[in-house]
Amino acid sequence: MKKILKNITKVLLTVMCSILILIGFTFAYLIYQDLKFDEDNYEEPTAEENVNK
């Protein structure tokens, strides 16, 4: 009986770790996409705008 419980806990730990890793990668990817999107929409101020400041 104890052996079965040990195996179940091992499986649960493995599953939980893999889920956490997947969540981490998902967040990292979303943050990366967000930063990439900001870079694409960023416009350099033109010379005229710099003079007007």
PQR file of N, CA, C, O and H, with PARSE charges and radii, in Angstrom:
ATOM      1  N   MET A   1       0.838  -1.212   0.000 -0.4000 1.5000
ATOM      2  CA  MET A   1       0.000   0.000   0.000 -0.0000 2.0000
ATOM      3  C   MET A   1       0.873   1.262   0.000  0.5500 1.7000
ATOM      4  O   MET A   1       0.597   2.215  -0.729 -0.5500 1.4000
ATOM      5  N   LYS A   2       1.930   1.257   0.828 -0.4000 1.5000
ATOM      6  CA  LYS A   2       2.794   2.432   0.899 -0.0000 2.0000
ATOM      7  C   LYS A   2       3.474   2.689  -0.444  0.5500 1.7000
ATOM      8  O   LYS A   2       3.669   3.835  -0.850 -0.5500 1.4000
ATOM      9  H   LYS A   2       2.154   0.483   1.420  0.4000 1.0000
ATOM     10  N   LYS A   3       3.834   1.590  -1.130 -0.4000 1.5000
ATOM     11  CA  LYS A   3       4.521   1.728  -2.421 -0.0000 2.0000
ATOM     12  C   LYS A   3       3.613   2.448  -3.427  0.5500 1.7000
ATOM     13  O   LYS A   3       4.064   3.311  -4.179 -0.5500 1.4000
ATOM     14  H   LYS A   3       3.675   0.659  -0.800  0.4000 1.0000
ATOM     15  N   ILE A   4       2.344   2.082  -3.427 -0.4000 1.5000
ATOM     16  CA  ILE A   4       1.384   2.708  -4.346 -0.0000 2.0000
ATOM     17  C   ILE A   4       1.264   4.197  -4.040  0.5500 1.7000
ATOM     18  O   ILE A   4       1.257   5.026  -4.950 -0.5500 1.4000
ATOM     19  H   ILE A   4       1.977   1.381  -2.816  0.4000 1.0000
ATOM     20  N   LEU A   5       1.169   4.537  -2.743 -0.4000 1.5000
ATOM     21  CA  LEU A   5       1.064   5.945  -2.349 -0.0000 2.0000
ATOM     22  C   LEU A   5       2.295   6.725  -2.784  0.5500 1.7000
ATOM     23  O   LEU A   5       2.178   7.857  -3.254 -0.5500 1.4000
ATOM     24  H   LEU A   5       1.175   3.865  -2.003  0.4000 1.0000
ATOM     25  N   LYS A   6       3.486   6.124  -2.631 -0.4000 1.5000
ATOM     26  CA  LYS A   6       4.715   6.798  -3.042 -0.0000 2.0000
ATOM     27  C   LYS A   6       4.688   7.076  -4.540  0.5500 1.7000
ATOM     28  O   LYS A   6       5.054   8.164  -4.986 -0.5500 1.4000
ATOM     29  H   LYS A   6       3.581   5.205  -2.250  0.4000 1.0000
ATOM     30  N   ASN A   7       4.251   6.086  -5.309 -0.4000 1.5000
ATOM     31  CA  ASN A   7       4.192   6.269  -6.763 -0.0000 2.0000
ATOM     32  C   ASN A   7       3.208   7.367  -7.137  0.5500 1.7000
ATOM     33  O   ASN A   7       3.475   8.174  -8.028 -0.5500 1.4000
ATOM     34  H   ASN A   7       3.954   5.202  -4.946  0.4000 1.0000
ATOM     35  N   ILE A   8       2.066   7.395  -6.452 -0.4000 1.5000
ATOM     36  CA  ILE A   8       1.051   8.414  -6.736 -0.0000 2.0000
ATOM     37  C   ILE A   8       1.603   9.804  -6.436  0.5500 1.7000
ATOM     38  O   ILE A   8       1.409  10.733  -7.219 -0.5500 1.4000
ATOM     39  H   ILE A   8       1.849   6.739  -5.729  0.4000 1.0000
ATOM     40  N   THR A   9       2.296   9.949  -5.294 -0.4000 1.5000
ATOM     41  CA  THR A   9       2.846  11.267  -4.959 -0.0000 2.0000
ATOM     42  C   THR A   9       3.911  11.678  -5.969  0.5500 1.7000
ATOM     43  O   THR A   9       3.996  12.848  -6.339 -0.5500 1.4000
ATOM     44  H   THR A   9       2.454   9.194  -4.657  0.4000 1.0000
ATOM     45  N   LYS A  10       4.725  10.718  -6.417 -0.4000 1.5000
ATOM     46  CA  LYS A  10       5.743  11.039  -7.433 -0.0000 2.0000
ATOM     47  C   LYS A  10       5.076  11.550  -8.704  0.5500 1.7000
ATOM     48  O   LYS A  10       5.492  12.558  -9.276 -0.5500 1.4000
ATOM     49  H   LYS A  10       4.655   9.767  -6.115  0.4000 1.0000
ATOM     50  N   VAL A  11       4.050  10.852  -9.131 -0.4000 1.5000
ATOM     51  CA  VAL A  11       3.340  11.250 -10.351 -0.0000 2.0000
ATOM     52  C   VAL A  11       2.727  12.636 -10.175  0.5500 1.7000
ATOM     53  O   VAL A  11       2.829  13.483 -11.062 -0.5500 1.4000
ATOM     54  H   VAL A  11       3.712  10.034  -8.667  0.4000 1.0000
ATOM     55  N   LEU A  12       2.090  12.862  -9.028 -0.4000 1.5000
ATOM     56  CA  LEU A  12       1.468  14.167  -8.772 -0.0000 2.0000
ATOM     57  C   LEU A  12       2.507  15.280  -8.783  0.5500 1.7000
ATOM     58  O   LEU A  12       2.274  16.339  -9.367 -0.5500 1.4000
ATOM     59  H   LEU A  12       2.007  12.173  -8.307  0.4000 1.0000
ATOM     60  N   LEU A  13       3.653  15.051  -8.140 -0.4000 1.5000
ATOM     61  CA  LEU A  13       4.715  16.059  -8.120 -0.0000 2.0000
ATOM     62  C   LEU A  13       5.202  16.349  -9.534  0.5500 1.7000
ATOM     63  O   LEU A  13       5.399  17.507  -9.903 -0.5500 1.4000
ATOM     64  H   LEU A  13       3.842  14.192  -7.665  0.4000 1.0000
ATOM     65  N   THR A  14       5.396  15.303 -10.319 -0.4000 1.5000
ATOM     66  CA  THR A  14       5.865  15.488 -11.694 -0.0000 2.0000
ATOM     67  C   THR A  14       4.861  16.294 -12.502  0.5500 1.7000
ATOM     68  O   THR A  14       5.232  17.211 -13.235 -0.5500 1.4000
ATOM     69  H   THR A  14       5.236  14.363 -10.020  0.4000 1.0000
ATOM     70  N   VAL A  15       3.584  15.945 -12.363 -0.4000 1.5000
ATOM     71  CA  VAL A  15       2.532  16.655 -13.099 -0.0000 2.0000
ATOM     72  C   VAL A  15       2.483  18.116 -12.669  0.5500 1.7000
ATOM     73  O   VAL A  15       2.389  19.008 -13.512 -0.5500 1.4000
ATOM     74  H   VAL A  15       3.283  15.200 -11.768  0.4000 1.0000
ATOM     75  N   MET A  16       2.546  18.367 -11.358 -0.4000 1.5000
ATOM     76  CA  MET A  16       2.500  19.747 -10.871 -0.0000 2.0000
ATOM     77  C   MET A  16       3.690  20.553 -11.384  0.5500 1.7000
ATOM     78  O   MET A  16       3.539  21.702 -11.797 -0.5500 1.4000
ATOM     79  H   MET A  16       2.622  17.642 -10.673  0.4000 1.0000
ATOM     80  N   CYS A  17       4.877  19.940 -11.354 -0.4000 1.5000
ATOM     81  CA  CYS A  17       6.074  20.644 -11.843 -0.0000 2.0000
ATOM     82  C   CYS A  17       5.935  20.978 -13.321  0.5500 1.7000
ATOM     83  O   CYS A  17       6.255  22.092 -13.738 -0.5500 1.4000
ATOM     84  H   CYS A  17       5.000  19.006 -11.019  0.4000 1.0000
ATOM     85  N   SER A  18       5.464  20.028 -14.113 -0.4000 1.5000
ATOM     86  CA  SER A  18       5.344  20.296 -15.548 -0.0000 2.0000
ATOM     87  C   SER A  18       4.298  21.370 -15.819  0.5500 1.7000
ATOM     88  O   SER A  18       4.470  22.188 -16.722 -0.5500 1.4000
ATOM     89  H   SER A  18       5.204  19.124 -13.774  0.4000 1.0000
ATOM     90  N   ILE A  19       3.215  21.376 -15.045 -0.4000 1.5000
ATOM     91  CA  ILE A  19       2.194  22.417 -15.215 -0.0000 2.0000
ATOM     92  C   ILE A  19       2.780  23.782 -14.869  0.5500 1.7000
ATOM     93  O   ILE A  19       2.548  24.756 -15.584 -0.5500 1.4000
ATOM     94  H   ILE A  19       3.075  20.711 -14.311  0.4000 1.0000
ATOM     95  N   LEU A  20       3.545  23.857 -13.764 -0.4000 1.5000
ATOM     96  CA  LEU A  20       4.173  25.123 -13.378 -0.0000 2.0000
ATOM     97  C   LEU A  20       5.127  25.609 -14.461  0.5500 1.7000
ATOM     98  O   LEU A  20       5.153  26.796 -14.784 -0.5500 1.4000
ATOM     99  H   LEU A  20       3.734  23.065 -13.183  0.4000 1.0000
ATOM    100  N   ILE A  21       5.910  24.690 -15.020 -0.4000 1.5000
ATOM    101  CA  ILE A  21       6.855  25.071 -16.082 -0.0000 2.0000
ATOM    102  C   ILE A  21       6.086  25.595 -17.290  0.5500 1.7000
ATOM    103  O   ILE A  21       6.471  26.603 -17.883 -0.5500 1.4000
ATOM    104  H   ILE A  21       5.889  23.725 -14.757  0.4000 1.0000
ATOM    105  N   LEU A  22       5.001  24.915 -17.657 -0.4000 1.5000
ATOM    106  CA  LEU A  22       4.191  25.363 -18.801 -0.0000 2.0000
ATOM    107  C   LEU A  22       3.624  26.753 -18.549  0.5500 1.7000
ATOM    108  O   LEU A  22       3.644  27.603 -19.439 -0.5500 1.4000
ATOM    109  H   LEU A  22       4.688  24.096 -17.176  0.4000 1.0000
ATOM    110  N   ILE A  23       3.116  26.990 -17.338 -0.4000 1.5000
ATOM    111  CA  ILE A  23       2.568  28.310 -17.000 -0.0000 2.0000
ATOM    112  C   ILE A  23       3.664  29.363 -17.098  0.5500 1.7000
ATOM    113  O   ILE A  23       3.440  30.451 -17.629 -0.5500 1.4000
ATOM    114  H   ILE A  23       3.100  26.300 -16.615  0.4000 1.0000
ATOM    115  N   GLY A  24       4.849  29.039 -16.585 -0.4000 1.5000
ATOM    116  CA  GLY A  24       5.978  29.969 -16.653 -0.0000 2.0000
ATOM    117  C   GLY A  24       6.316  30.328 -18.081  0.5500 1.7000
ATOM    118  O   GLY A  24       6.493  31.502 -18.405 -0.5500 1.4000
ATOM    119  H   GLY A  24       5.031  28.156 -16.154  0.4000 1.0000
ATOM    120  N   PHE A  25       6.409  29.315 -18.946 -0.4000 1.5000
ATOM    121  CA  PHE A  25       6.733  29.580 -20.349 -0.0000 2.0000
ATOM    122  C   PHE A  25       5.642  30.408 -21.014  0.5500 1.7000
ATOM    123  O   PHE A  25       5.931  31.292 -21.821 -0.5500 1.4000
ATOM    124  H   PHE A  25       6.266  28.361 -18.683  0.4000 1.0000
ATOM    125  N   THR A  26       4.384  30.121 -20.673 -0.4000 1.5000
ATOM    126  CA  THR A  26       3.276  30.869 -21.264 -0.0000 2.0000
ATOM    127  C   THR A  26       3.368  32.342 -20.892  0.5500 1.7000
ATOM    128  O   THR A  26       3.224  33.214 -21.749 -0.5500 1.4000
ATOM    129  H   THR A  26       4.149  29.403 -20.018  0.4000 1.0000
ATOM    130  N   PHE A  27       3.609  32.623 -19.602 -0.4000 1.5000
ATOM    131  CA  PHE A  27       3.731  34.017 -19.170 -0.0000 2.0000
ATOM    132  C   PHE A  27       4.914  34.697 -19.839  0.5500 1.7000
ATOM    133  O   PHE A  27       4.808  35.835 -20.294 -0.5500 1.4000
ATOM    134  H   PHE A  27       3.726  31.915 -18.905  0.4000 1.0000
ATOM    135  N   ALA A  28       6.054  33.991 -19.899 -0.4000 1.5000
ATOM    136  CA  ALA A  28       7.247  34.566 -20.529 -0.0000 2.0000
ATOM    137  C   ALA A  28       6.944  34.903 -21.987  0.5500 1.7000
ATOM    138  O   ALA A  28       7.337  35.963 -22.474 -0.5500 1.4000
ATOM    139  H   ALA A  28       6.141  33.066 -19.529  0.4000 1.0000
ATOM    140  N   TYR A  29       6.242  34.002 -22.688 -0.4000 1.5000
ATOM    141  CA  TYR A  29       5.918  34.232 -24.099 -0.0000 2.0000
ATOM    142  C   TYR A  29       4.977  35.426 -24.244  0.5500 1.7000
ATOM    143  O   TYR A  29       5.159  36.254 -25.136 -0.5500 1.4000
ATOM    144  H   TYR A  29       5.922  33.141 -22.292  0.4000 1.0000
ATOM    145  N   LEU A  30       3.977  35.517 -23.374 -0.4000 1.5000
ATOM    146  CA  LEU A  30       3.031  36.636 -23.453 -0.0000 2.0000
ATOM    147  C   LEU A  30       3.739  37.962 -23.198  0.5500 1.7000
ATOM    148  O   LEU A  30       3.496  38.945 -23.899 -0.5500 1.4000
ATOM    149  H   LEU A  30       3.829  34.844 -22.650  0.4000 1.0000
ATOM    150  N   ILE A  31       4.618  37.989 -22.193 -0.4000 1.5000
ATOM    151  CA  ILE A  31       5.356  39.220 -21.890 -0.0000 2.0000
ATOM    152  C   ILE A  31       6.245  39.588 -23.074  0.5500 1.7000
ATOM    153  O   ILE A  31       6.329  40.755 -23.456 -0.5500 1.4000
ATOM    154  H   ILE A  31       4.815  37.191 -21.624  0.4000 1.0000
ATOM    155  N   TYR A  32       6.912  38.581 -23.658 -0.4000 1.5000
ATOM    156  CA  TYR A  32       7.783  38.823 -24.813 -0.0000 2.0000
ATOM    157  C   TYR A  32       6.979  39.396 -25.980  0.5500 1.7000
ATOM    158  O   TYR A  32       7.416  40.344 -26.631 -0.5500 1.4000
ATOM    159  H   TYR A  32       6.844  37.632 -23.348  0.4000 1.0000
ATOM    160  N   GLN A  33       5.809  38.822 -26.241 -0.4000 1.5000
ATOM    161  CA  GLN A  33       4.957  39.318 -27.329 -0.0000 2.0000
ATOM    162  C   GLN A  33       4.554  40.767 -27.064  0.5500 1.7000
ATOM    163  O   GLN A  33       4.539  41.590 -27.979 -0.5500 1.4000
ATOM    164  H   GLN A  33       5.454  38.052 -25.711  0.4000 1.0000
ATOM    165  N   ASP A  34       4.227  41.074 -25.808 -0.4000 1.5000
ATOM    166  CA  ASP A  34       3.815  42.426 -25.434 -0.0000 2.0000
ATOM    167  C   ASP A  34       4.949  43.413 -25.685  0.5500 1.7000
ATOM    168  O   ASP A  34       4.724  44.488 -26.241 -0.5500 1.4000
ATOM    169  H   ASP A  34       4.239  40.406 -25.064  0.4000 1.0000
ATOM    170  N   LEU A  35       6.167  43.054 -25.280 -0.4000 1.5000
ATOM    171  CA  LEU A  35       7.316  43.939 -25.483 -0.0000 2.0000
ATOM    172  C   LEU A  35       7.584  44.122 -26.974  0.5500 1.7000
ATOM    173  O   LEU A  35       7.884  45.225 -27.429 -0.5500 1.4000
ATOM    174  H   LEU A  35       6.350  42.180 -24.828  0.4000 1.0000
ATOM    175  N   LYS A  36       7.473  43.017 -27.737 -0.4000 1.5000
ATOM    176  CA  LYS A  36       7.716  43.093 -29.178 -0.0000 2.0000
ATOM    177  C   LYS A  36       6.690  44.027 -29.821  0.5500 1.7000
ATOM    178  O   LYS A  36       7.024  44.819 -30.702 -0.5500 1.4000
ATOM    179  H   LYS A  36       7.230  42.120 -27.367  0.4000 1.0000
ATOM    180  N   PHE A  37       5.440  43.923 -29.372 -0.4000 1.5000
ATOM    181  CA  PHE A  37       4.368  44.760 -29.909 -0.0000 2.0000
ATOM    182  C   PHE A  37       4.661  46.230 -29.630  0.5500 1.7000
ATOM    183  O   PHE A  37       4.480  47.076 -30.505 -0.5500 1.4000
ATOM    184  H   PHE A  37       5.169  43.279 -28.657  0.4000 1.0000
ATOM    185  N   ASP A  38       5.117  46.540 -28.408 -0.4000 1.5000
ATOM    186  CA  ASP A  38       5.448  47.922 -28.055 -0.0000 2.0000
ATOM    187  C   ASP A  38       6.573  48.451 -28.937  0.5500 1.7000
ATOM    188  O   ASP A  38       6.533  49.601 -29.376 -0.5500 1.4000
ATOM    189  H   ASP A  38       5.265  45.852 -27.697  0.4000 1.0000
ATOM    190  N   GLU A  39       7.582  47.609 -29.197 -0.4000 1.5000
ATOM    191  CA  GLU A  39       8.705  48.041 -30.034 -0.0000 2.0000
ATOM    192  C   GLU A  39       8.229  48.360 -31.444  0.5500 1.7000
ATOM    193  O   GLU A  39       8.672  49.339 -32.045 -0.5500 1.4000
ATOM    194  H   GLU A  39       7.614  46.675 -28.841  0.4000 1.0000
ATOM    195  N   ASP A  40       7.333  47.540 -31.972 -0.4000 1.5000
ATOM    196  CA  ASP A  40       6.848  47.750 -33.340 -0.0000 2.0000
ATOM    197  C   ASP A  40       6.080  49.062 -33.455  0.5500 1.7000
ATOM    198  O   ASP A  40       6.137  49.729 -34.488 -0.5500 1.4000
ATOM    199  H   ASP A  40       6.973  46.745 -31.483  0.4000 1.0000
ATOM    200  N   ASN A  41       5.363  49.433 -32.398 -0.4000 1.5000
ATOM    201  CA  ASN A  41       4.535  50.641 -32.452 -0.0000 2.0000
ATOM    202  C   ASN A  41       5.279  51.897 -32.017  0.5500 1.7000
ATOM    203  O   ASN A  41       4.737  53.000 -32.082 -0.5500 1.4000
ATOM    204  H   ASN A  41       5.316  48.892 -31.558  0.4000 1.0000
ATOM    205  N   TYR A  42       6.522  51.727 -31.573 -0.4000 1.5000
ATOM    206  CA  TYR A  42       7.278  52.886 -31.095 -0.0000 2.0000
ATOM    207  C   TYR A  42       7.758  53.710 -32.280  0.5500 1.7000
ATOM    208  O   TYR A  42       8.358  53.174 -33.212 -0.5500 1.4000
ATOM    209  H   TYR A  42       6.962  50.831 -31.521  0.4000 1.0000
ATOM    210  N   GLU A  43       7.494  55.013 -32.245 -0.4000 1.5000
ATOM    211  CA  GLU A  43       7.946  55.884 -33.336 -0.0000 2.0000
ATOM    212  C   GLU A  43       9.012  56.830 -32.818  0.5500 1.7000
ATOM    213  O   GLU A  43       8.870  57.419 -31.746 -0.5500 1.4000
ATOM    214  H   GLU A  43       7.007  55.448 -31.488  0.4000 1.0000
ATOM    215  N   GLU A  44      10.088  56.972 -33.593 -0.4000 1.5000
ATOM    216  CA  GLU A  44      11.146  57.919 -33.225 -0.0000 2.0000
ATOM    217  C   GLU A  44      10.590  59.332 -33.373  0.5500 1.7000
ATOM    218  O   GLU A  44       9.907  59.619 -34.356 -0.5500 1.4000
ATOM    219  H   GLU A  44      10.203  56.494 -34.464  0.4000 1.0000
ATOM    220  N   PRO A  45      10.869  60.220 -32.417 -0.5600 1.5000
ATOM    221  CA  PRO A  45      10.437  61.609 -32.602  0.2800 2.0000
ATOM    222  C   PRO A  45      11.221  62.244 -33.755  0.5500 1.7000
ATOM    223  O   PRO A  45      12.429  62.043 -33.884 -0.5500 1.4000
ATOM    224  N   THR A  46      10.527  62.998 -34.575 -0.4000 1.5000
ATOM    225  CA  THR A  46      11.195  63.621 -35.725 -0.0000 2.0000
ATOM    226  C   THR A  46      11.989  64.837 -35.262  0.5500 1.7000
ATOM    227  O   THR A  46      11.841  65.283 -34.125 -0.5500 1.4000
ATOM    228  H   THR A  46       9.545  63.161 -34.471  0.4000 1.0000
ATOM    229  N   ALA A  47      12.822  65.367 -36.134 -0.4000 1.5000
ATOM    230  CA  ALA A  47      13.667  66.516 -35.791 -0.0000 2.0000
ATOM    231  C   ALA A  47      12.800  67.711 -35.401  0.5500 1.7000
ATOM    232  O   ALA A  47      13.131  68.435 -34.461 -0.5500 1.4000
ATOM    233  H   ALA A  47      12.943  65.004 -37.058  0.4000 1.0000
ATOM    234  N   GLU A  48      11.693  67.923 -36.116 -0.4000 1.5000
ATOM    235  CA  GLU A  48      10.798  69.052 -35.813 -0.0000 2.0000
ATOM    236  C   GLU A  48      10.262  68.956 -34.392  0.5500 1.7000
ATOM    237  O   GLU A  48      10.239  69.950 -33.666 -0.5500 1.4000
ATOM    238  H   GLU A  48      11.425  67.335 -36.879  0.4000 1.0000
ATOM    239  N   GLU A  49       9.825  67.753 -33.990 -0.4000 1.5000
ATOM    240  CA  GLU A  49       9.279  67.572 -32.647 -0.0000 2.0000
ATOM    241  C   GLU A  49      10.344  67.848 -31.597  0.5500 1.7000
ATOM    242  O   GLU A  49      10.037  68.392 -30.536 -0.5500 1.4000
ATOM    243  H   GLU A  49       9.844  66.945 -34.580  0.4000 1.0000
ATOM    244  N   ASN A  50      11.588  67.484 -31.875 -0.4000 1.5000
ATOM    245  CA  ASN A  50      12.673  67.731 -30.917 -0.0000 2.0000
ATOM    246  C   ASN A  50      12.917  69.224 -30.755  0.5500 1.7000
ATOM    247  O   ASN A  50      13.200  69.688 -29.651 -0.5500 1.4000
ATOM    248  H   ASN A  50      11.838  67.043 -32.737  0.4000 1.0000
ATOM    249  N   VAL A  51      12.810  69.987 -31.849 -0.4000 1.5000
ATOM    250  CA  VAL A  51      13.038  71.434 -31.791 -0.0000 2.0000
ATOM    251  C   VAL A  51      11.914  72.100 -30.996  0.5500 1.7000
ATOM    252  O   VAL A  51      12.160  73.039 -30.239 -0.5500 1.4000
ATOM    253  H   VAL A  51      12.580  69.611 -32.747  0.4000 1.0000
ATOM    254  N   ASN A  52      10.682  71.616 -31.167 -0.4000 1.5000
ATOM    255  CA  ASN A  52       9.530  72.235 -30.514 -0.0000 2.0000
ATOM    256  C   ASN A  52       9.505  72.005 -29.009  0.5500 1.7000
ATOM    257  O   ASN A  52       8.769  72.697 -28.305 -0.5500 1.4000
ATOM    258  H   ASN A  52      10.481  70.853 -31.782  0.4000 1.0000
ATOM    259  N   LYS A  53      10.275  71.068 -28.497 -0.4000 1.5000
ATOM    260  CA  LYS A  53      10.230  70.754 -27.052 -0.0000 2.0000
ATOM    261  C   LYS A  53      10.769  71.879 -26.217  0.5500 1.7000
ATOM    262  O   LYS A  53      10.802  71.777 -24.990 -0.5500 1.4000
ATOM    263  H   LYS A  53      10.872  70.506 -29.069  0.4000 1.0000
TER
END
